[in-house]
Structure formats: structure tokens, C-alpha cells
Amino acid sequence: MRAHAFLMAALTALTARSRGDDPERGDVPGWVMITVMTAALVLAILVPFRAAIVDAVQNALSSVTSAG
């Protein structure tokens, strides 16, 4: 009985996916836009503040490694 229920659920999900009305599918163009905007934001922050970011990371790493 349990195997029958699992098989029916799997077939229902497969049918929904093949029809294209899967609610878990997501919005691909939206995710692409979010990814591109995030990359642009990272670059916009990194370019003018690169030296300060590198110095801060080096100071943090040196304080952690020399603390022992």
C-alpha cells in the first residue's frame, strides 16, 4: 500500500513537471536578473574600496594567526 502511494505521488509530480505547471519551478529570468544585479553590486563596492578591503582582510587574518 505504501509503495502504491509513493508511485502515485511520483507519477503525479512527473506529470505536473512535464506539463509545465510545477509550482516549484521558479522564475528563471528573475533569478538571472538578481544574480547579475548582485554581481554588479559587488563590483561597484569592490572597485573603489579594493585597497581598504584587502587591508582589512589581511589585518584580520594576521590577528587570527598571530593570536596563538
mmJSON file of the N, C-alpha and C atoms, coordinates in Angstrom:
{"data_MODEL":{"atom_site":{
"group_PDB":["ATOM","ATOM","ATOM","ATOM","ATOM","ATOM","ATOM","ATOM","ATOM","ATOM","ATOM","ATOM","ATOM","ATOM","ATOM","ATOM","ATOM","ATOM","ATOM","ATOM","ATOM","ATOM","ATOM","ATOM","ATOM","ATOM","ATOM","ATOM","ATOM","ATOM","ATOM","ATOM","ATOM","ATOM","ATOM","ATOM","ATOM","ATOM","ATOM","ATOM","ATOM","ATOM","ATOM","ATOM","ATOM","ATOM","ATOM","ATOM","ATOM","ATOM","ATOM","ATOM","ATOM","ATOM","ATOM","ATOM","ATOM","ATOM","ATOM","ATOM","ATOM","ATOM","ATOM","ATOM","ATOM","ATOM","ATOM","ATOM","ATOM","ATOM","ATOM","ATOM","ATOM","ATOM","ATOM","ATOM","ATOM","ATOM","ATOM","ATOM","ATOM","ATOM","ATOM","ATOM","ATOM","ATOM","ATOM","ATOM","ATOM","ATOM","ATOM","ATOM","ATOM","ATOM","ATOM","ATOM","ATOM","ATOM","ATOM","ATOM","ATOM","ATOM","ATOM","ATOM","ATOM","ATOM","ATOM","ATOM","ATOM","ATOM","ATOM","ATOM","ATOM","ATOM","ATOM","ATOM","ATOM","ATOM","ATOM","ATOM","ATOM","ATOM","ATOM","ATOM","ATOM","ATOM","ATOM","ATOM","ATOM","ATOM","ATOM","ATOM","ATOM","ATOM","ATOM","ATOM","ATOM","ATOM","ATOM","ATOM","ATOM","ATOM","ATOM","ATOM","ATOM","ATOM","ATOM","ATOM","ATOM","ATOM","ATOM","ATOM","ATOM","ATOM","ATOM","ATOM","ATOM","ATOM","ATOM","ATOM","ATOM","ATOM","ATOM","ATOM","ATOM","ATOM","ATOM","ATOM","ATOM","ATOM","ATOM","ATOM","ATOM","ATOM","ATOM","ATOM","ATOM","ATOM","ATOM","ATOM","ATOM","ATOM","ATOM","ATOM","ATOM","ATOM","ATOM","ATOM","ATOM","ATOM","ATOM","ATOM","ATOM","ATOM","ATOM","ATOM","ATOM","ATOM","ATOM","ATOM","ATOM","ATOM","ATOM","ATOM"],
"id":[1,2,3,4,5,6,7,8,9,10,11,12,13,14,15,16,17,18,19,20,21,22,23,24,25,26,27,28,29,30,31,32,33,34,35,36,37,38,39,40,41,42,43,44,45,46,47,48,49,50,51,52,53,54,55,56,57,58,59,60,61,62,63,64,65,66,67,68,69,70,71,72,73,74,75,76,77,78,79,80,81,82,83,84,85,86,87,88,89,90,91,92,93,94,95,96,97,98,99,100,101,102,103,104,105,106,107,108,109,110,111,112,113,114,115,116,117,118,119,120,121,122,123,124,125,126,127,128,129,130,131,132,133,134,135,136,137,138,139,140,141,142,143,144,145,146,147,148,149,150,151,152,153,154,155,156,157,158,159,160,161,162,163,164,165,166,167,168,169,170,171,172,173,174,175,176,177,178,179,180,181,182,183,184,185,186,187,188,189,190,191,192,193,194,195,196,197,198,199,200,201,202,203,204],
"type_symbol":["N","C","C","N","C","C","N","C","C","N","C","C","N","C","C","N","C","C","N","C","C","N","C","C","N","C","C","N","C","C","N","C","C","N","C","C","N","C","C","N","C","C","N","C","C","N","C","C","N","C","C","N","C","C","N","C","C","N","C","C","N","C","C","N","C","C","N","C","C","N","C","C","N","C","C","N","C","C","N","C","C","N","C","C","N","C","C","N","C","C","N","C","C","N","C","C","N","C","C","N","C","C","N","C","C","N","C","C","N","C","C","N","C","C","N","C","C","N","C","C","N","C","C","N","C","C","N","C","C","N","C","C","N","C","C","N","C","C","N","C","C","N","C","C","N","C","C","N","C","C","N","C","C","N","C","C","N","C","C","N","C","C","N","C","C","N","C","C","N","C","C","N","C","C","N","C","C","N","C","C","N","C","C","N","C","C","N","C","C","N","C","C","N","C","C","N","C","C","N","C","C","N","C","C"],
"label_atom_id":["N","CA","C","N","CA","C","N","CA","C","N","CA","C","N","CA","C","N","CA","C","N","CA","C","N","CA","C","N","CA","C","N","CA","C","N","CA","C","N","CA","C","N","CA","C","N","CA","C","N","CA","C","N","CA","C","N","CA","C","N","CA","C","N","CA","C","N","CA","C","N","CA","C","N","CA","C","N","CA","C","N","CA","C","N","CA","C","N","CA","C","N","CA","C","N","CA","C","N","CA","C","N","CA","C","N","CA","C","N","CA","C","N","CA","C","N","CA","C","N","CA","C","N","CA","C","N","CA","C","N","CA","C","N","CA","C","N","CA","C","N","CA","C","N","CA","C","N","CA","C","N","CA","C","N","CA","C","N","CA","C","N","CA","C","N","CA","C","N","CA","C","N","CA","C","N","CA","C","N","CA","C","N","CA","C","N","CA","C","N","CA","C","N","CA","C","N","CA","C","N","CA","C","N","CA","C","N","CA","C","N","CA","C","N","CA","C","N","CA","C","N","CA","C","N","CA","C","N","CA","C","N","CA","C","N","CA","C"],
"label_alt_id":[null,null,null,null,null,null,null,null,null,null,null,null,null,null,null,null,null,null,null,null,null,null,null,null,null,null,null,null,null,null,null,null,null,null,null,null,null,null,null,null,null,null,null,null,null,null,null,null,null,null,null,null,null,null,null,null,null,null,null,null,null,null,null,null,null,null,null,null,null,null,null,null,null,null,null,null,null,null,null,null,null,null,null,null,null,null,null,null,null,null,null,null,null,null,null,null,null,null,null,null,null,null,null,null,null,null,null,null,null,null,null,null,null,null,null,null,null,null,null,null,null,null,null,null,null,null,null,null,null,null,null,null,null,null,null,null,null,null,null,null,null,null,null,null,null,null,null,null,null,null,null,null,null,null,null,null,null,null,null,null,null,null,null,null,null,null,null,null,null,null,null,null,null,null,null,null,null,null,null,null,null,null,null,null,null,null,null,null,null,null,null,null,null,null,null,null,null,null,null,null,null,null,null,null],
"label_comp_id":["MET","MET","MET","ARG","ARG","ARG","ALA","ALA","ALA","HIS","HIS","HIS","ALA","ALA","ALA","PHE","PHE","PHE","LEU","LEU","LEU","MET","MET","MET","ALA","ALA","ALA","ALA","ALA","ALA","LEU","LEU","LEU","THR","THR","THR","ALA","ALA","ALA","LEU","LEU","LEU","THR","THR","THR","ALA","ALA","ALA","ARG","ARG","ARG","SER","SER","SER","ARG","ARG","ARG","GLY","GLY","GLY","ASP","ASP","ASP","ASP","ASP","ASP","PRO","PRO","PRO","GLU","GLU","GLU","ARG","ARG","ARG","GLY","GLY","GLY","ASP","ASP","ASP","VAL","VAL","VAL","PRO","PRO","PRO","GLY","GLY","GLY","TRP","TRP","TRP","VAL","VAL","VAL","MET","MET","MET","ILE","ILE","ILE","THR","THR","THR","VAL","VAL","VAL","MET","MET","MET","THR","THR","THR","ALA","ALA","ALA","ALA","ALA","ALA","LEU","LEU","LEU","VAL","VAL","VAL","LEU","LEU","LEU","ALA","ALA","ALA","ILE","ILE","ILE","LEU","LEU","LEU","VAL","VAL","VAL","PRO","PRO","PRO","PHE","PHE","PHE","ARG","ARG","ARG","ALA","ALA","ALA","ALA","ALA","ALA","ILE","ILE","ILE","VAL","VAL","VAL","ASP","ASP","ASP","ALA","ALA","ALA","VAL","VAL","VAL","GLN","GLN","GLN","ASN","ASN","ASN","ALA","ALA","ALA","LEU","LEU","LEU","SER","SER","SER","SER","SER","SER","VAL","VAL","VAL","THR","THR","THR","SER","SER","SER","ALA","ALA","ALA","GLY","GLY","GLY"],
"label_asym_id":["A","A","A","A","A","A","A","A","A","A","A","A","A","A","A","A","A","A","A","A","A","A","A","A","A","A","A","A","A","A","A","A","A","A","A","A","A","A","A","A","A","A","A","A","A","A","A","A","A","A","A","A","A","A","A","A","A","A","A","A","A","A","A","A","A","A","A","A","A","A","A","A","A","A","A","A","A","A","A","A","A","A","A","A","A","A","A","A","A","A","A","A","A","A","A","A","A","A","A","A","A","A","A","A","A","A","A","A","A","A","A","A","A","A","A","A","A","A","A","A","A","A","A","A","A","A","A","A","A","A","A","A","A","A","A","A","A","A","A","A","A","A","A","A","A","A","A","A","A","A","A","A","A","A","A","A","A","A","A","A","A","A","A","A","A","A","A","A","A","A","A","A","A","A","A","A","A","A","A","A","A","A","A","A","A","A","A","A","A","A","A","A","A","A","A","A","A","A","A","A","A","A","A","A"],
"label_entity_id":["1","1","1","1","1","1","1","1","1","1","1","1","1","1","1","1","1","1","1","1","1","1","1","1","1","1","1","1","1","1","1","1","1","1","1","1","1","1","1","1","1","1","1","1","1","1","1","1","1","1","1","1","1","1","1","1","1","1","1","1","1","1","1","1","1","1","1","1","1","1","1","1","1","1","1","1","1","1","1","1","1","1","1","1","1","1","1","1","1","1","1","1","1","1","1","1","1","1","1","1","1","1","1","1","1","1","1","1","1","1","1","1","1","1","1","1","1","1","1","1","1","1","1","1","1","1","1","1","1","1","1","1","1","1","1","1","1","1","1","1","1","1","1","1","1","1","1","1","1","1","1","1","1","1","1","1","1","1","1","1","1","1","1","1","1","1","1","1","1","1","1","1","1","1","1","1","1","1","1","1","1","1","1","1","1","1","1","1","1","1","1","1","1","1","1","1","1","1","1","1","1","1","1","1"],
"label_seq_id":[1,1,1,2,2,2,3,3,3,4,4,4,5,5,5,6,6,6,7,7,7,8,8,8,9,9,9,10,10,10,11,11,11,12,12,12,13,13,13,14,14,14,15,15,15,16,16,16,17,17,17,18,18,18,19,19,19,20,20,20,21,21,21,22,22,22,23,23,23,24,24,24,25,25,25,26,26,26,27,27,27,28,28,28,29,29,29,30,30,30,31,31,31,32,32,32,33,33,33,34,34,34,35,35,35,36,36,36,37,37,37,38,38,38,39,39,39,40,40,40,41,41,41,42,42,42,43,43,43,44,44,44,45,45,45,46,46,46,47,47,47,48,48,48,49,49,49,50,50,50,51,51,51,52,52,52,53,53,53,54,54,54,55,55,55,56,56,56,57,57,57,58,58,58,59,59,59,60,60,60,61,61,61,62,62,62,63,63,63,64,64,64,65,65,65,66,66,66,67,67,67,68,68,68],
"pdbx_PDB_ins_code":[null,null,null,null,null,null,null,null,null,null,null,null,null,null,null,null,null,null,null,null,null,null,null,null,null,null,null,null,null,null,null,null,null,null,null,null,null,null,null,null,null,null,null,null,null,null,null,null,null,null,null,null,null,null,null,null,null,null,null,null,null,null,null,null,null,null,null,null,null,null,null,null,null,null,null,null,null,null,null,null,null,null,null,null,null,null,null,null,null,null,null,null,null,null,null,null,null,null,null,null,null,null,null,null,null,null,null,null,null,null,null,null,null,null,null,null,null,null,null,null,null,null,null,null,null,null,null,null,null,null,null,null,null,null,null,null,null,null,null,null,null,null,null,null,null,null,null,null,null,null,null,null,null,null,null,null,null,null,null,null,null,null,null,null,null,null,null,null,null,null,null,null,null,null,null,null,null,null,null,null,null,null,null,null,null,null,null,null,null,null,null,null,null,null,null,null,null,null,null,null,null,null,null,null],
"Cartn_x":[0.824,0.0,0.868,1.959,2.852,3.562,3.973,4.646,3.694,2.429,1.428,1.259,1.209,1.06,2.283,3.472,4.693,4.728,4.341,4.326,3.326,2.172,1.167,1.657,2.305,2.82,3.923,4.789,5.858,5.296,4.296,3.695,2.968,2.317,1.635,2.642,3.755,4.788,5.415,5.663,6.254,5.306,4.024,3.037,2.962,2.949,2.892,4.131,5.286,6.53,6.555,6.043,6.061,5.059,3.989,3.021,3.5,4.453,4.989,4.289,3.383,2.696,3.212,4.514,5.139,5.343,4.734,4.875,6.289,7.112,8.47,9.466,9.002,9.901,10.631,9.982,10.633,10.611,11.147,11.152,12.596,12.981,14.374,14.838,14.097,14.582,14.75,13.902,14.035,15.32,15.647,16.88,18.106,18.033,19.162,19.377,18.299,18.405,18.968,18.529,19.044,20.536,20.955,22.369,23.221,22.761,23.515,23.577,22.481,22.475,23.381,23.412,24.294,25.753,26.093,27.469,27.842,26.918,27.192,27.383,26.586,26.726,28.066,28.473,29.778,30.9,30.837,31.858,31.84,30.642,30.54,31.139,31.084,31.685,33.175,33.529,34.916,35.875,35.45,36.368,36.887,36.045,36.614,37.235,36.823,37.295,38.195,38.814,39.616,40.774,41.508,42.659,42.224,41.158,40.675,40.194,39.534,39.038,40.205,41.2,42.374,43.105,43.293,43.965,43.177,41.864,41.044,41.12,41.084,41.157,42.547,43.596,44.951,45.152,44.623,44.723,43.962,42.798,42.002,42.702,43.239,43.935,45.218,45.941,47.181,46.858,45.781,45.435,44.959,44.345,43.889,45.085,45.975,47.102,48.176,48.317,49.341,48.796,47.52,46.922,47.382,47.778,48.11,49.45],
"Cartn_y":[-1.205,0.0,1.268,1.218,2.361,2.606,1.527,1.653,2.218,1.835,2.35,3.863,4.33,5.762,6.532,5.976,6.624,6.698,5.611,5.572,6.581,6.684,7.646,9.087,9.362,10.71,11.042,10.076,10.309,10.534,9.764,9.946,11.283,11.705,12.998,14.138,14.05,15.09,15.103,13.933,13.85,14.416,14.126,14.654,16.174,16.708,18.155,18.82,18.211,18.783,18.766,17.706,17.622,18.588,18.915,19.889,21.316,21.531,22.87,23.654,23.043,23.778,23.36,23.142,22.767,24.027,24.091,25.304,25.487,24.472,24.572,25.003,25.263,25.535,26.869,27.893,29.178,30.06,31.243,32.249,32.452,31.809,31.835,33.246,34.016,35.374,36.238,36.046,36.798,36.452,35.157,34.744,35.211,35.228,35.726,37.213,37.973,39.398,39.633,38.856,39.002,38.69,37.646,37.267,38.35,38.882,39.927,41.197,41.557,42.76,42.583,41.382,41.125,41.238,40.666,40.773,42.227,43.002,44.42,45.179,44.833,45.488,45.151,43.894,43.505,44.26,44.361,45.102,46.589,47.139,48.562,48.86,47.91,48.105,47.78,46.725,46.251,47.202,47.772,48.594,49.807,50.654,51.829,51.525,50.434,50.151,48.922,48.545,47.318,47.361,48.454,48.546,48.44,49.116,49.069,47.664,46.986,45.63,44.663,44.78,43.893,44.126,45.377,45.681,45.131,45.284,44.788,43.267,42.568,41.104,40.657,41.311,40.946,41.193,42.309,42.583,41.558,41.177,40.178,38.823,38.426,37.136,37.146,38.243,38.289,38.305,38.941,38.944,37.571,36.812,35.469,34.506,34.606,33.67,33.996,35.232,35.578,35.589,35.267,35.316,34.127,33.012,31.798,31.858],
"Cartn_z":[0.0,0.0,0.0,0.769,0.861,-0.475,-1.131,-2.418,-3.464,-3.383,-4.324,-4.151,-2.903,-2.64,-3.135,-2.912,-3.376,-4.896,-5.552,-7.006,-7.571,-6.957,-7.426,-7.242,-6.117,-5.887,-6.885,-7.171,-8.134,-9.535,-9.916,-11.234,-11.343,-10.279,-10.274,-10.429,-9.701,-9.807,-11.192,-11.75,-13.083,-14.136,-14.007,-14.949,-14.857,-13.631,-13.453,-14.025,-13.844,-14.355,-15.877,-16.468,-17.931,-18.564,-17.84,-18.346,-18.156,-17.272,-17.065,-15.979,-15.233,-14.168,-12.791,-12.696,-11.434,-10.588,-9.4,-8.578,-8.021,-8.037,-7.532,-8.601,-9.804,-10.919,-10.762,-10.342,-10.128,-11.359,-11.182,-12.234,-12.682,-13.766,-14.215,-14.586,-15.383,-15.69,-14.446,-13.477,-12.23,-11.497,-11.45,-10.781,-11.541,-12.849,-13.643,-13.348,-13.291,-13.011,-11.608,-10.628,-9.268,-9.227,-9.949,-9.972,-10.626,-11.734,-12.428,-11.581,-10.951,-10.113,-8.894,-8.322,-7.185,-7.608,-8.76,-9.259,-9.516,-10.063,-10.312,-9.003,-7.998,-6.701,-6.05,-6.146,-5.598,-6.297,-7.616,-8.354,-8.01,-7.851,-7.523,-6.152,-5.247,-3.92,-3.954,-4.682,-4.679,-5.391,-6.508,-7.304,-6.526,-5.957,-5.286,-3.913,-3.277,-1.92,-1.855,-2.969,-3.012,-2.021,-1.988,-1.089,0.377,0.726,2.107,2.474,1.544,1.813,1.966,1.086,1.178,2.493,2.886,4.157,5.343,5.32,6.422,6.535,5.406,5.43,5.885,5.401,5.842,7.321,7.834,9.283,10.089,9.623,10.336,10.345,9.193,9.127,9.965,9.947,10.73,12.22,12.629,14.063,14.522,13.634,13.997,14.043,13.068,13.024,14.056,14.456,15.446,16.867,17.075,18.41,19.27,18.635,19.372,19.949],
"occupancy":[1.0,1.0,1.0,1.0,1.0,1.0,1.0,1.0,1.0,1.0,1.0,1.0,1.0,1.0,1.0,1.0,1.0,1.0,1.0,1.0,1.0,1.0,1.0,1.0,1.0,1.0,1.0,1.0,1.0,1.0,1.0,1.0,1.0,1.0,1.0,1.0,1.0,1.0,1.0,1.0,1.0,1.0,1.0,1.0,1.0,1.0,1.0,1.0,1.0,1.0,1.0,1.0,1.0,1.0,1.0,1.0,1.0,1.0,1.0,1.0,1.0,1.0,1.0,1.0,1.0,1.0,1.0,1.0,1.0,1.0,1.0,1.0,1.0,1.0,1.0,1.0,1.0,1.0,1.0,1.0,1.0,1.0,1.0,1.0,1.0,1.0,1.0,1.0,1.0,1.0,1.0,1.0,1.0,1.0,1.0,1.0,1.0,1.0,1.0,1.0,1.0,1.0,1.0,1.0,1.0,1.0,1.0,1.0,1.0,1.0,1.0,1.0,1.0,1.0,1.0,1.0,1.0,1.0,1.0,1.0,1.0,1.0,1.0,1.0,1.0,1.0,1.0,1.0,1.0,1.0,1.0,1.0,1.0,1.0,1.0,1.0,1.0,1.0,1.0,1.0,1.0,1.0,1.0,1.0,1.0,1.0,1.0,1.0,1.0,1.0,1.0,1.0,1.0,1.0,1.0,1.0,1.0,1.0,1.0,1.0,1.0,1.0,1.0,1.0,1.0,1.0,1.0,1.0,1.0,1.0,1.0,1.0,1.0,1.0,1.0,1.0,1.0,1.0,1.0,1.0,1.0,1.0,1.0,1.0,1.0,1.0,1.0,1.0,1.0,1.0,1.0,1.0,1.0,1.0,1.0,1.0,1.0,1.0,1.0,1.0,1.0,1.0,1.0,1.0],
"B_iso_or_equiv":[0.0,0.0,0.0,0.0,0.0,0.0,0.0,0.0,0.0,0.0,0.0,0.0,0.0,0.0,0.0,0.0,0.0,0.0,0.0,0.0,0.0,0.0,0.0,0.0,0.0,0.0,0.0,0.0,0.0,0.0,0.0,0.0,0.0,0.0,0.0,0.0,0.0,0.0,0.0,0.0,0.0,0.0,0.0,0.0,0.0,0.0,0.0,0.0,0.0,0.0,0.0,0.0,0.0,0.0,0.0,0.0,0.0,0.0,0.0,0.0,0.0,0.0,0.0,0.0,0.0,0.0,0.0,0.0,0.0,0.0,0.0,0.0,0.0,0.0,0.0,0.0,0.0,0.0,0.0,0.0,0.0,0.0,0.0,0.0,0.0,0.0,0.0,0.0,0.0,0.0,0.0,0.0,0.0,0.0,0.0,0.0,0.0,0.0,0.0,0.0,0.0,0.0,0.0,0.0,0.0,0.0,0.0,0.0,0.0,0.0,0.0,0.0,0.0,0.0,0.0,0.0,0.0,0.0,0.0,0.0,0.0,0.0,0.0,0.0,0.0,0.0,0.0,0.0,0.0,0.0,0.0,0.0,0.0,0.0,0.0,0.0,0.0,0.0,0.0,0.0,0.0,0.0,0.0,0.0,0.0,0.0,0.0,0.0,0.0,0.0,0.0,0.0,0.0,0.0,0.0,0.0,0.0,0.0,0.0,0.0,0.0,0.0,0.0,0.0,0.0,0.0,0.0,0.0,0.0,0.0,0.0,0.0,0.0,0.0,0.0,0.0,0.0,0.0,0.0,0.0,0.0,0.0,0.0,0.0,0.0,0.0,0.0,0.0,0.0,0.0,0.0,0.0,0.0,0.0,0.0,0.0,0.0,0.0,0.0,0.0,0.0,0.0,0.0,0.0],
"pdbx_formal_charge":[null,null,null,null,null,null,null,null,null,null,null,null,null,null,null,null,null,null,null,null,null,null,null,null,null,null,null,null,null,null,null,null,null,null,null,null,null,null,null,null,null,null,null,null,null,null,null,null,null,null,null,null,null,null,null,null,null,null,null,null,null,null,null,null,null,null,null,null,null,null,null,null,null,null,null,null,null,null,null,null,null,null,null,null,null,null,null,null,null,null,null,null,null,null,null,null,null,null,null,null,null,null,null,null,null,null,null,null,null,null,null,null,null,null,null,null,null,null,null,null,null,null,null,null,null,null,null,null,null,null,null,null,null,null,null,null,null,null,null,null,null,null,null,null,null,null,null,null,null,null,null,null,null,null,null,null,null,null,null,null,null,null,null,null,null,null,null,null,null,null,null,null,null,null,null,null,null,null,null,null,null,null,null,null,null,null,null,null,null,null,null,null,null,null,null,null,null,null,null,null,null,null,null,null],
"auth_seq_id":[1,1,1,2,2,2,3,3,3,4,4,4,5,5,5,6,6,6,7,7,7,8,8,8,9,9,9,10,10,10,11,11,11,12,12,12,13,13,13,14,14,14,15,15,15,16,16,16,17,17,17,18,18,18,19,19,19,20,20,20,21,21,21,22,22,22,23,23,23,24,24,24,25,25,25,26,26,26,27,27,27,28,28,28,29,29,29,30,30,30,31,31,31,32,32,32,33,33,33,34,34,34,35,35,35,36,36,36,37,37,37,38,38,38,39,39,39,40,40,40,41,41,41,42,42,42,43,43,43,44,44,44,45,45,45,46,46,46,47,47,47,48,48,48,49,49,49,50,50,50,51,51,51,52,52,52,53,53,53,54,54,54,55,55,55,56,56,56,57,57,57,58,58,58,59,59,59,60,60,60,61,61,61,62,62,62,63,63,63,64,64,64,65,65,65,66,66,66,67,67,67,68,68,68],
"auth_comp_id":["MET","MET","MET","ARG","ARG","ARG","ALA","ALA","ALA","HIS","HIS","HIS","ALA","ALA","ALA","PHE","PHE","PHE","LEU","LEU","LEU","MET","MET","MET","ALA","ALA","ALA","ALA","ALA","ALA","LEU","LEU","LEU","THR","THR","THR","ALA","ALA","ALA","LEU","LEU","LEU","THR","THR","THR","ALA","ALA","ALA","ARG","ARG","ARG","SER","SER","SER","ARG","ARG","ARG","GLY","GLY","GLY","ASP","ASP","ASP","ASP","ASP","ASP","PRO","PRO","PRO","GLU","GLU","GLU","ARG","ARG","ARG","GLY","GLY","GLY","ASP","ASP","ASP","VAL","VAL","VAL","PRO","PRO","PRO","GLY","GLY","GLY","TRP","TRP","TRP","VAL","VAL","VAL","MET","MET","MET","ILE","ILE","ILE","THR","THR","THR","VAL","VAL","VAL","MET","MET","MET","THR","THR","THR","ALA","ALA","ALA","ALA","ALA","ALA","LEU","LEU","LEU","VAL","VAL","VAL","LEU","LEU","LEU","ALA","ALA","ALA","ILE","ILE","ILE","LEU","LEU","LEU","VAL","VAL","VAL","PRO","PRO","PRO","PHE","PHE","PHE","ARG","ARG","ARG","ALA","ALA","ALA","ALA","ALA","ALA","ILE","ILE","ILE","VAL","VAL","VAL","ASP","ASP","ASP","ALA","ALA","ALA","VAL","VAL","VAL","GLN","GLN","GLN","ASN","ASN","ASN","ALA","ALA","ALA","LEU","LEU","LEU","SER","SER","SER","SER","SER","SER","VAL","VAL","VAL","THR","THR","THR","SER","SER","SER","ALA","ALA","ALA","GLY","GLY","GLY"],
"auth_asym_id":["A","A","A","A","A","A","A","A","A","A","A","A","A","A","A","A","A","A","A","A","A","A","A","A","A","A","A","A","A","A","A","A","A","A","A","A","A","A","A","A","A","A","A","A","A","A","A","A","A","A","A","A","A","A","A","A","A","A","A","A","A","A","A","A","A","A","A","A","A","A","A","A","A","A","A","A","A","A","A","A","A","A","A","A","A","A","A","A","A","A","A","A","A","A","A","A","A","A","A","A","A","A","A","A","A","A","A","A","A","A","A","A","A","A","A","A","A","A","A","A","A","A","A","A","A","A","A","A","A","A","A","A","A","A","A","A","A","A","A","A","A","A","A","A","A","A","A","A","A","A","A","A","A","A","A","A","A","A","A","A","A","A","A","A","A","A","A","A","A","A","A","A","A","A","A","A","A","A","A","A","A","A","A","A","A","A","A","A","A","A","A","A","A","A","A","A","A","A","A","A","A","A","A","A"],
"auth_atom_id":["N","CA","C","N","CA","C","N","CA","C","N","CA","C","N","CA","C","N","CA","C","N","CA","C","N","CA","C","N","CA","C","N","CA","C","N","CA","C","N","CA","C","N","CA","C","N","CA","C","N","CA","C","N","CA","C","N","CA","C","N","CA","C","N","CA","C","N","CA","C","N","CA","C","N","CA","C","N","CA","C","N","CA","C","N","CA","C","N","CA","C","N","CA","C","N","CA","C","N","CA","C","N","CA","C","N","CA","C","N","CA","C","N","CA","C","N","CA","C","N","CA","C","N","CA","C","N","CA","C","N","CA","C","N","CA","C","N","CA","C","N","CA","C","N","CA","C","N","CA","C","N","CA","C","N","CA","C","N","CA","C","N","CA","C","N","CA","C","N","CA","C","N","CA","C","N","CA","C","N","CA","C","N","CA","C","N","CA","C","N","CA","C","N","CA","C","N","CA","C","N","CA","C","N","CA","C","N","CA","C","N","CA","C","N","CA","C","N","CA","C","N","CA","C","N","CA","C","N","CA","C","N","CA","C","N","CA","C"],
"pdbx_PDB_model_num":[1,1,1,1,1,1,1,1,1,1,1,1,1,1,1,1,1,1,1,1,1,1,1,1,1,1,1,1,1,1,1,1,1,1,1,1,1,1,1,1,1,1,1,1,1,1,1,1,1,1,1,1,1,1,1,1,1,1,1,1,1,1,1,1,1,1,1,1,1,1,1,1,1,1,1,1,1,1,1,1,1,1,1,1,1,1,1,1,1,1,1,1,1,1,1,1,1,1,1,1,1,1,1,1,1,1,1,1,1,1,1,1,1,1,1,1,1,1,1,1,1,1,1,1,1,1,1,1,1,1,1,1,1,1,1,1,1,1,1,1,1,1,1,1,1,1,1,1,1,1,1,1,1,1,1,1,1,1,1,1,1,1,1,1,1,1,1,1,1,1,1,1,1,1,1,1,1,1,1,1,1,1,1,1,1,1,1,1,1,1,1,1,1,1,1,1,1,1,1,1,1,1,1,1]
}}}
